[in-house]
Amino acid sequence: MWPRFVPAWKHRQLQVMSHGDDVYDMFEAAHKQINTRLKGRPVTEKNLAEVIKKLKKEKRSGVVMNLALLLAQSPRASVAQQEMDIRHGGYKNRTARLYELIDFNDSFVDTVLGLPKPELMEFPDVLKRHMQRLCDTVGVLMMSDDQYYAIVHGLSREVAVYNAAKREGFLVHMTTRVEDAHGADMVVSDKDGREMNIDCKTRSSFHFRLLDRKRDHLMTEEERLEAENDGFAVLRTGKRADFVRTTLVRVATQDLGEIKAFSFVDTARIGNLLKRAMKAQ
């Protein structure tokens, strides 16, 4: 669960510097970008879908634009999360809902990676309030605290691995999961030119993914136990002549140390795990 913070900061909003010495409220600036593209139309799911398409097509960078896209996606991501939790698959729009959640996750990561460090600790709680504001306006139910903070928990580990990999001397870039890297979160390469696709997993997700592999006869019990011991597993998917390697990495603070504000306090242990995983490719 993401830690809750009692507000020495509660009377202010997250801010970014822009246009010289002027200070703009980042969230209000993001809402303004959404409203500009709505052009006076009501804030509905259908109209927000058009805003999302416009924001993606424009491909304008910057934390405010990333945040505008994240906020615009939040009502449909909330609906998608609730539908997937209630129905557990097997319904007509499942694939579309899944991609809506993936889009939301990608925008969350893009936004966090562009934030100034002082703002990172507060960001999840402030974002949740603004998501609630948009969901209320649209007339959809905001995802529950458990659902929201479970997403934050997983993505915070992903960003922490990204930051640690860079600090430990790797070249690293995030992937767009809808399109690239066979579901990997990032691609990491070292000074020798070796490369690996990384899929970050929480402790429980890692464990159950390995059990699924064993059940499907894609991994022996000995291989599963070895992966549990190592904290990573190199998976091969696709045809034998053209297979793709994806490395599952267990991101557990019990093993790798504390994460604060989307970064490991000490990157030595995760750095060592990544080096061992690279050798195993």
Secondary structure as GFF3:
##gff-version 3
##sequence-region A 1 281
A	DSSP	beta_strand	15	17	.	.	.	ID=ss1
A	DSSP	beta_strand	23	25	.	.	.	ID=ss2
A	DSSP	alpha_helix	26	38	.	.	.	ID=ss3
A	DSSP	alpha_helix	45	58	.	.	.	ID=ss4
A	DSSP	alpha_helix	63	87	.	.	.	ID=ss5
A	DSSP	alpha_helix	94	114	.	.	.	ID=ss6
A	DSSP	alpha_helix	117	120	.	.	.	ID=ss7
A	DSSP	alpha_helix	123	138	.	.	.	ID=ss8
A	DSSP	alpha_helix	145	167	.	.	.	ID=ss9
A	DSSP	beta_strand	171	174	.	.	.	ID=ss10
A	DSSP	three_ten_helix	181	183	.	.	.	ID=ss11
A	DSSP	beta_strand	186	189	.	.	.	ID=ss12
A	DSSP	beta_strand	195	201	.	.	.	ID=ss13
A	DSSP	alpha_helix	203	215	.	.	.	ID=ss14
A	DSSP	alpha_helix	221	230	.	.	.	ID=ss15
A	DSSP	beta_strand	232	237	.	.	.	ID=ss16
A	DSSP	three_ten_helix	240	242	.	.	.	ID=ss17
A	DSSP	beta_strand	244	250	.	.	.	ID=ss18
A	DSSP	alpha_helix	253	256	.	.	.	ID=ss19
A	DSSP	beta_strand	259	260	.	.	.	ID=ss20
A	DSSP	beta_strand	263	264	.	.	.	ID=ss21
A	DSSP	alpha_helix	268	279	.	.	.	ID=ss22
###
